[in-house]
Amino acid sequence: MKTPAGKECKYYYADYHRGRNTQECRLLQANPASAAWKPALCQSCAVPGILIANACPNLALRARVGKSFFGLLQKIEIEAACREYRVGVKKPHVGCGKCHLSKV
């Protein structure tokens, strides 16, 4: 579904059918420790770019709303991990580097 920023993201959900006005980020909603999501956060979110660049089914993403610069600015912080090899992924756009080597 298209985000308010115009990017395609599988975690964004909006429902305007019959007078409803629901918008949510289901990736942030899955993390109870995260601060509240606002549609403006989609503008700088890296998740749509990660999903386009890396289609690995073993990539697990976790996000939270973090504060920066004396708590004035909010941004989405992404953590990625590989489910198959159970390792953290430092560059989610590329992946863990092990999944695709085993399939060659």
ABEGO torsion letter per residue (X at the ends): XBBAAGBBBAABBBBABGGBBBBBBAAAAABAABBBBBAAAAAABAAAAAAAABABAABBBBBBBBBBGGGABBBBBBBBBBAAAGBBBABAAAEAGAAAAAAX
